[in-house]
Amino acid sequence: MVATSDIPADTSASLLTALADEISSSATLLSSHIESRRLPWPSFSADGPRQPICDDNEEVSRARTALIEATRSLHALAVGPIYLLGAMQVLCHFEIPQNVPLQGTITFHHLASKTGLSEALLPRFLRMAIANFYFTEPEPGLVAHSAWSKPLATDEKMRACIWFRHAEMLPAVSKLVDMVKRYPDSPEPQDTAFSLAFGDAFFGYKERHPENMVQFGQFVDAFSGGSSADSAESIARAYPWETLPNRALVVDVGGGIGHISAAIAQAHPHLRFQVQDFEDLRGAAEELMESKGVKDRVEFVSHNFFDPQPEPARGAAVYFMRNILHNWSDLYCKRILKPIAESMGPESRIVNCDIVLPEPNSVPKAQDAVIRALDLTMLSMFNAKERSTDQWKELFASADGRLKITDMVGKPRMRMDSLVEVRLLC
C-alpha cells in the first residue's frame, strides 16, 4: 500500500496514476480482509451491509482511510471545482482570493489585516476551504493558492458562481419541503421555494434587485463556458447551420445579449440573425456584435417571448432557444411555443437547446446526479423542470399538434444539452 504522504502533491500526470495505485492497493487489502473474515461485501443493494467496512485492525483502518482520501482526491481532480464550491461565500465576500498573491504565500495575520476578516475567524474559514482543495497551507500560518482558488482571484465569473449558489440557490433549496407542502403540482412561477425564501418569483425579484442581475449573468456565462455545459462555439459546430439557405434568418428567442448568435454568425457568414430579449440588454448586445464583427448581420429586437412574433421574424428559417423552456412549467412553455408555431412557415423549424433527461440507468450515476440536481434546481427556483425525450414530445404536441421532433443532436457533438429540432408536420 502506498502511504498517503508519498502521493505527489502537484497536479502532474503522476498524481493521477499515484492516486489510482493507492486506490487499487487499499481496495485489494480491504478485499482480502473481508474475504478472510467472511464479512459481508459492501454493496448498494437493499440487502447490503448497513455499516461500511469497520474493524479495530489498525492496518485495515489505515487502508480504509487511504481509500477514502485517494478516491475523494481523484474524484475532485476529475470533476473540477465548479461542482465542489464548498463554504466559500465568506471568503469571497471578504475578497480573500484576490488578496492571496498569485505566486508565493501570505501569512494569516497579514491577510486578516488586509481584508477585515478577524484573525480568529480567518483560519477557520480558510482551513475549511483547504480541506476542499481551495488554497494550500504549505507551512503553518501561511496560505497560498491552489489550482482551484487561483481562478477566484482573477475571474469574477467564477466568484459569481459562488455568490449565486450560496446567496440564492441554497436559500431556495432550503424551502423545498415548504414548497411541496404548500404548492403541490402548481405550475405558477411565484409558487416556488425561491419565492418562499425571497418573497417574490425569481424574475420579479431580479427586477427589484437589478444589481444582482450582473452577477447572475456572470454565473450563467461561467456555467455555459465550463466543461459541464455547451459553449456557444460548440452549438455553432453541432447543428448543420451550413445547410440553411443563403441569407436565411435565425431568430434567437430570449437570446440575452446574443452570445450564441454571434458565435454562429462568425462560423456561418451566410446567415442573418435577430436576437430577441428585453430592451435593457440592447446596449450590451450591440457592443458584443461590434466586437465580434457581425453587427451587419445580427439585429437586436426588444421582444417578450410570450407575445406574438414581430412581423420581420415571421417565417424565419430557425427559431432558436437555449435554456429557455427549462425555466418554465409546461403551462408557460405552451404560451411561449404557440406564438412561435403560429409564425412558422412550411420550411421553418425550432431548434431548442436544453437538457434531455436520460432514461433510468442509461448513464453513469455521476453524470445522472448532476442532471437530477439541475432538475430539482429548476423546481425550486422556477417551478420548472428538465424533460425526457417523451416529455419534450408531449410538450411540443400540446402547444401545437403539428409540432414534431424531427432530429436530436446530443453526445458526442454536445456535452450536456441536446439540440432538439422541431418542425410543423401535418
C-alpha positions as CSV (number, residue, x, y, z in Angstrom):
1,M,0.0,0.0,0.0
2,V,1.3,3.5,-0.9
3,A,1.5,5.8,2.0
4,T,-0.8,8.8,1.5
5,S,2.1,11.1,2.4
6,D,4.1,9.6,-0.6
7,I,1.5,10.7,-3.1
8,P,2.8,13.6,-5.2
9,A,1.4,16.9,-4.1
10,D,1.5,18.5,-7.5
11,T,-1.1,18.2,-10.3
12,S,1.1,16.5,-12.8
13,A,0.2,13.3,-14.6
14,S,1.9,11.3,-11.9
15,L,-0.7,12.4,-9.4
16,L,-3.5,10.7,-11.3
17,T,-1.6,7.4,-11.5
18,A,-0.4,7.6,-7.9
19,L,-3.9,8.1,-6.7
20,A,-5.2,5.2,-8.9
21,D,-2.4,3.0,-7.5
22,E,-3.4,3.9,-3.9
23,I,-7.0,3.1,-4.6
24,S,-6.1,-0.3,-6.1
25,S,-3.7,-1.1,-3.3
26,S,-6.1,-0.1,-0.5
27,A,-9.1,-1.9,-2.1
28,T,-7.0,-5.1,-2.5
29,L,-6.1,-5.1,1.2
30,L,-9.7,-4.4,2.2
31,S,-11.0,-7.1,-0.1
32,S,-8.5,-9.6,1.4
33,H,-9.6,-8.6,4.9
34,I,-13.3,-9.0,4.1
35,E,-12.8,-12.4,2.4
36,S,-10.6,-13.8,5.2
37,R,-13.0,-12.7,7.9
38,R,-16.1,-13.8,5.8
39,L,-17.6,-10.3,6.3
40,P,-20.5,-9.1,4.1
41,W,-19.2,-7.3,1.0
42,P,-20.1,-3.6,0.7
43,S,-22.9,-3.1,-1.7
44,F,-25.5,-0.7,-3.0
45,S,-28.2,-3.4,-3.0
46,A,-31.1,-3.2,-0.5
47,D,-29.7,-6.2,1.5
48,G,-26.1,-4.8,1.6
49,P,-24.5,-4.2,5.0
50,R,-25.7,-1.0,6.7
51,Q,-22.2,-0.2,8.1
52,P,-19.3,0.2,5.7
53,I,-16.0,-1.7,6.4
54,C,-15.3,-1.2,10.1
55,D,-12.7,-3.0,12.1
56,D,-10.4,-2.4,15.0
57,N,-7.4,-3.7,12.9
58,E,-5.1,-0.8,12.6
59,E,-3.8,-1.8,9.1
60,V,-7.4,-2.2,7.8
61,S,-8.4,1.2,9.3
62,R,-5.4,2.9,7.6
63,A,-6.3,1.2,4.3
64,R,-9.9,2.4,4.6
65,T,-8.8,5.9,5.4
66,A,-6.3,5.9,2.5
67,L,-9.0,4.6,0.1
68,I,-11.4,7.4,1.1
69,E,-8.8,10.1,0.8
70,A,-7.5,8.9,-2.6
71,T,-10.9,8.4,-4.1
72,R,-12.0,11.8,-2.9
73,S,-8.9,13.4,-4.4
74,L,-9.2,11.6,-7.7
75,H,-12.9,12.5,-7.9
76,A,-12.1,16.1,-7.3
77,L,-9.4,16.2,-10.0
78,A,-11.8,14.6,-12.5
79,V,-14.9,16.7,-11.6
80,G,-13.2,20.1,-11.2
81,P,-14.2,23.0,-8.8
82,I,-17.5,24.2,-10.2
83,Y,-19.4,21.3,-8.5
84,L,-17.3,21.5,-5.3
85,L,-17.5,25.2,-4.4
86,G,-18.0,24.5,-0.7
87,A,-18.3,27.0,2.0
88,M,-16.6,29.9,0.1
89,Q,-19.2,32.7,0.4
90,V,-17.5,34.4,3.3
91,L,-14.0,34.2,1.8
92,C,-15.2,35.7,-1.5
93,H,-17.2,38.4,0.3
94,F,-14.0,39.5,2.1
95,E,-12.0,39.2,-1.1
96,I,-9.7,36.6,0.3
97,P,-8.8,35.1,-3.1
98,Q,-7.8,38.5,-4.5
99,N,-5.6,39.2,-1.6
100,V,-3.6,36.0,-1.7
101,P,-0.6,36.5,-4.0
102,L,-0.8,34.6,-7.3
103,Q,2.7,33.5,-6.6
104,G,4.1,32.8,-3.2
105,T,2.5,32.9,0.2
106,I,0.9,35.4,2.7
107,T,0.6,35.0,6.5
108,F,-2.9,34.6,8.0
109,H,-2.1,37.7,10.1
110,H,-1.3,39.9,7.1
111,L,-4.3,38.5,5.1
112,A,-6.7,39.3,8.0
113,S,-5.4,42.8,8.3
114,K,-5.8,43.4,4.5
115,T,-9.3,42.1,4.3
116,G,-11.0,43.0,7.5
117,L,-11.9,39.4,8.4
118,S,-10.9,38.8,12.0
119,E,-7.7,36.9,12.7
120,A,-9.6,34.5,14.9
121,L,-12.1,33.6,12.1
122,L,-9.9,33.6,9.0
123,P,-8.1,30.4,9.7
124,R,-11.4,28.5,10.4
125,F,-12.8,29.5,7.0
126,L,-9.5,29.1,5.2
127,R,-8.9,25.6,6.5
128,M,-12.4,24.5,5.6
129,A,-11.6,25.7,2.1
130,I,-8.2,24.0,2.1
131,A,-9.9,20.7,3.1
132,N,-11.9,21.0,-0.1
133,F,-8.9,21.7,-2.3
134,Y,-9.2,25.5,-2.3
135,F,-5.9,27.2,-1.2
136,T,-3.0,25.4,0.4
137,E,-1.2,25.8,3.7
138,P,2.5,24.9,2.8
139,E,3.6,25.9,6.3
140,P,1.5,26.5,9.4
141,G,0.1,30.0,9.3
142,L,0.9,30.6,5.6
143,V,-1.6,30.4,2.8
144,A,-1.0,30.1,-1.0
145,H,-3.3,29.5,-4.0
146,S,-4.2,26.1,-5.3
147,A,-5.3,25.3,-8.9
148,W,-8.9,25.8,-7.7
149,S,-8.6,29.0,-5.7
150,K,-6.4,30.9,-8.2
151,P,-9.2,31.5,-10.8
152,L,-11.3,33.1,-8.0
153,A,-8.6,35.8,-7.7
154,T,-8.7,36.6,-11.4
155,D,-12.1,35.6,-12.7
156,E,-15.2,37.5,-11.5
157,K,-17.4,34.9,-13.2
158,M,-16.1,32.2,-11.0
159,R,-16.8,34.3,-8.0
160,A,-20.3,34.9,-9.3
161,C,-20.8,31.1,-9.3
162,I,-20.1,31.0,-5.6
163,W,-22.3,34.1,-5.0
164,F,-25.3,32.6,-6.8
165,R,-25.1,29.2,-5.4
166,H,-24.8,30.4,-1.8
167,A,-26.8,33.6,-1.9
168,E,-29.8,32.4,-3.9
169,M,-29.8,28.7,-4.7
170,L,-29.1,27.4,-1.2
171,P,-31.8,29.6,0.5
172,A,-34.3,28.5,-2.2
173,V,-33.5,24.8,-1.9
174,S,-33.9,25.0,1.9
175,K,-37.6,25.9,1.3
176,L,-38.3,22.9,-0.9
177,V,-40.3,21.0,1.7
178,D,-42.4,24.1,2.4
179,M,-43.0,24.5,-1.3
180,V,-44.0,20.9,-1.9
181,K,-46.5,21.1,1.1
182,R,-47.9,24.5,0.2
183,Y,-48.0,24.3,-3.6
184,P,-48.3,20.7,-4.7
185,D,-48.2,20.5,-8.5
186,S,-48.6,24.2,-9.0
187,P,-47.4,25.4,-12.5
188,E,-47.0,29.1,-11.3
189,P,-43.6,30.7,-11.2
190,Q,-44.4,32.5,-8.0
191,D,-45.3,29.3,-6.1
192,T,-41.7,28.3,-5.6
193,A,-39.2,27.6,-3.0
194,F,-37.4,30.7,-4.2
195,S,-40.4,32.9,-3.6
196,L,-40.8,31.5,-0.1
197,A,-37.2,32.4,0.6
198,F,-37.1,35.8,-1.1
199,G,-40.8,37.0,-1.1
200,D,-41.1,37.1,-4.9
201,A,-40.8,35.0,-8.0
202,F,-37.3,34.8,-9.5
203,F,-37.6,37.3,-12.3
204,G,-39.8,39.6,-10.2
205,Y,-37.1,39.6,-7.5
206,K,-34.4,40.4,-10.2
207,E,-36.4,43.4,-11.4
208,R,-36.4,44.7,-7.8
209,H,-32.7,44.0,-7.4
210,P,-31.1,44.8,-10.8
211,E,-27.7,44.8,-9.1
212,N,-28.0,41.1,-8.8
213,M,-28.6,40.6,-12.5
214,V,-25.0,41.4,-13.3
215,Q,-23.7,38.6,-11.0
216,F,-26.5,36.2,-12.3
217,G,-25.4,36.9,-15.9
218,Q,-21.8,36.2,-14.9
219,F,-22.8,32.9,-13.3
220,V,-24.7,31.9,-16.5
221,D,-21.7,32.8,-18.6
222,A,-19.3,30.8,-16.3
223,F,-21.6,27.8,-16.3
224,S,-22.2,27.9,-20.0
225,G,-18.5,28.2,-20.8
226,G,-17.4,25.4,-18.4
227,S,-16.7,21.8,-19.3
228,S,-20.1,20.8,-17.8
229,A,-22.1,22.7,-20.4
230,D,-22.1,23.6,-24.0
231,S,-20.4,26.7,-25.2
232,A,-21.6,29.0,-28.0
233,E,-18.9,27.6,-30.2
234,S,-20.0,24.0,-29.7
235,I,-23.5,24.9,-30.6
236,A,-22.2,26.6,-33.7
237,R,-20.4,23.4,-34.7
238,A,-23.0,20.8,-33.6
239,Y,-26.0,21.7,-35.8
240,P,-25.9,21.8,-39.6
241,W,-26.3,25.5,-39.9
242,E,-24.4,25.4,-43.3
243,T,-27.4,23.6,-44.9
244,L,-29.7,26.7,-44.4
245,P,-30.2,28.9,-47.5
246,N,-28.2,32.0,-48.1
247,R,-29.5,35.0,-46.1
248,A,-31.7,32.7,-44.0
249,L,-33.0,34.3,-40.8
250,V,-32.3,32.7,-37.4
251,V,-34.4,34.2,-34.6
252,D,-32.7,33.8,-31.2
253,V,-35.7,33.8,-28.8
254,G,-34.8,35.1,-25.3
255,G,-31.2,35.3,-26.6
256,G,-29.8,37.7,-23.9
257,I,-27.1,39.8,-25.5
258,G,-26.6,37.3,-28.3
259,H,-23.6,35.2,-27.4
260,I,-24.9,32.2,-29.3
261,S,-26.0,34.2,-32.4
262,A,-22.6,35.9,-32.5
263,A,-20.8,32.6,-32.5
264,I,-23.0,31.1,-35.2
265,A,-22.7,34.2,-37.3
266,Q,-18.9,34.1,-37.1
267,A,-18.9,30.4,-38.2
268,H,-21.6,30.8,-40.8
269,P,-21.4,34.2,-42.6
270,H,-24.3,33.4,-45.0
271,L,-26.9,33.7,-42.2
272,R,-28.8,36.6,-40.7
273,F,-29.9,36.8,-37.0
274,Q,-32.4,38.5,-34.9
275,V,-31.7,38.4,-31.1
276,Q,-34.9,38.9,-29.1
277,D,-34.8,40.0,-25.4
278,F,-35.6,42.9,-23.1
279,E,-34.7,46.4,-24.2
280,D,-32.3,47.0,-21.3
281,L,-29.9,44.4,-22.9
282,R,-29.7,46.3,-26.3
283,G,-26.6,48.3,-25.4
284,A,-24.6,45.3,-24.3
285,A,-25.9,43.2,-27.3
286,E,-24.9,45.8,-29.8
287,E,-21.5,46.2,-28.2
288,L,-20.9,42.5,-28.4
289,M,-21.9,42.3,-32.1
290,E,-19.5,45.2,-32.8
291,S,-16.6,43.4,-31.0
292,K,-17.3,40.2,-32.9
293,G,-17.5,41.9,-36.3
294,V,-21.1,40.7,-37.0
295,K,-23.2,43.8,-36.4
296,D,-24.2,44.0,-40.1
297,R,-25.9,40.5,-39.8
298,V,-27.2,40.4,-36.2
299,E,-30.1,42.7,-35.2
300,F,-31.3,43.2,-31.6
301,V,-35.1,43.4,-31.2
302,S,-36.9,44.2,-28.0
303,H,-39.4,41.4,-27.6
304,N,-41.3,39.4,-24.9
305,F,-41.4,35.8,-25.9
306,F,-45.0,35.4,-24.6
307,D,-46.1,37.9,-27.3
308,P,-46.8,37.2,-31.0
309,Q,-43.6,37.3,-33.1
310,P,-42.9,40.6,-34.8
311,E,-43.6,40.7,-38.5
312,P,-39.9,40.6,-39.7
313,A,-39.5,37.4,-37.7
314,R,-42.4,35.6,-39.2
315,G,-41.5,32.7,-41.5
316,A,-37.9,32.6,-40.2
317,A,-35.7,29.6,-41.1
318,V,-34.9,28.8,-37.4
319,Y,-36.4,29.8,-34.1
320,F,-33.6,29.1,-31.7
321,M,-34.0,28.8,-27.9
322,R,-31.3,28.0,-25.5
323,N,-32.2,27.1,-21.9
324,I,-35.5,29.0,-22.1
325,L,-38.1,26.3,-21.8
326,H,-36.4,24.5,-18.8
327,N,-37.1,27.7,-16.8
328,W,-40.8,27.3,-17.2
329,S,-43.6,24.8,-16.3
330,D,-45.5,23.1,-19.2
331,L,-48.3,25.7,-18.9
332,Y,-46.0,28.6,-19.6
333,C,-43.9,26.7,-22.2
334,K,-47.1,26.3,-24.2
335,R,-47.6,30.1,-24.1
336,I,-44.0,30.5,-25.4
337,L,-44.3,28.0,-28.1
338,K,-47.8,28.9,-29.5
339,P,-46.7,32.3,-30.9
340,I,-43.7,30.7,-32.5
341,A,-45.7,27.9,-34.1
342,E,-48.2,30.5,-35.5
343,S,-45.3,32.4,-37.1
344,M,-43.6,29.4,-38.6
345,G,-43.6,28.8,-42.4
346,P,-43.5,25.4,-44.1
347,E,-39.7,25.3,-44.0
348,S,-39.3,26.8,-40.6
349,R,-38.0,24.8,-37.6
350,I,-37.5,25.3,-33.9
351,V,-34.0,24.4,-32.6
352,N,-34.3,24.0,-28.9
353,C,-31.1,23.7,-26.8
354,D,-31.8,22.1,-23.5
355,I,-31.1,19.1,-21.4
356,V,-32.8,15.9,-22.4
357,L,-33.1,13.7,-19.3
358,P,-31.6,10.3,-19.8
359,E,-33.6,7.1,-19.3
360,P,-33.1,5.5,-15.9
361,N,-29.8,3.5,-15.6
362,S,-28.7,4.6,-19.0
363,V,-25.8,6.9,-18.0
364,P,-23.2,6.8,-15.2
365,K,-24.5,7.8,-11.9
366,A,-22.1,10.7,-11.5
367,Q,-23.4,12.2,-14.7
368,D,-27.0,11.4,-13.8
369,A,-26.6,13.0,-10.3
370,V,-25.6,16.4,-11.9
371,I,-28.6,16.3,-14.3
372,R,-31.0,15.4,-11.5
373,A,-29.6,18.2,-9.3
374,L,-30.3,20.6,-12.1
375,D,-33.8,19.3,-12.4
376,L,-34.5,19.9,-8.7
377,T,-32.9,23.4,-9.0
378,M,-35.4,24.2,-11.8
379,L,-38.2,23.1,-9.5
380,S,-37.0,25.1,-6.5
381,M,-36.2,28.3,-8.5
382,F,-38.9,28.4,-11.2
383,N,-41.4,25.6,-10.7
384,A,-40.0,24.2,-13.9
385,K,-38.1,21.1,-14.9
386,E,-35.7,19.3,-17.1
387,R,-37.5,16.9,-19.5
388,S,-37.0,13.5,-21.0
389,T,-37.4,12.8,-24.8
390,D,-41.0,11.7,-24.3
391,Q,-41.8,14.8,-22.2
392,W,-40.4,17.0,-24.9
393,K,-42.5,15.3,-27.5
394,E,-45.6,15.7,-25.3
395,L,-44.8,19.4,-24.6
396,F,-44.4,20.4,-28.3
397,A,-47.5,18.5,-29.3
398,S,-49.6,20.1,-26.5
399,A,-48.6,23.6,-27.7
400,D,-49.5,22.8,-31.3
401,G,-50.4,19.3,-32.6
402,R,-48.3,19.9,-35.7
403,L,-45.1,20.3,-33.8
404,K,-43.0,17.1,-34.1
405,I,-39.4,16.3,-33.2
406,T,-37.5,15.6,-36.4
407,D,-33.9,15.4,-35.1
408,M,-31.9,15.4,-31.9
409,V,-28.2,16.2,-31.6
410,G,-26.6,15.0,-28.4
411,K,-23.3,13.5,-27.4
412,P,-20.6,13.5,-28.6
413,R,-21.2,16.7,-30.5
414,M,-22.8,18.3,-27.4
415,R,-21.7,17.8,-23.8
416,M,-24.7,18.2,-21.6
417,D,-27.5,19.9,-23.6
418,S,-29.1,18.5,-26.7
419,L,-30.2,20.3,-29.8
420,V,-33.8,19.3,-30.5
421,E,-35.1,20.1,-33.9
422,V,-38.9,20.6,-34.2
423,R,-40.9,21.2,-37.4
424,L,-44.6,21.6,-38.4
425,L,-45.8,18.3,-39.7
426,C,-49.5,17.9,-40.6
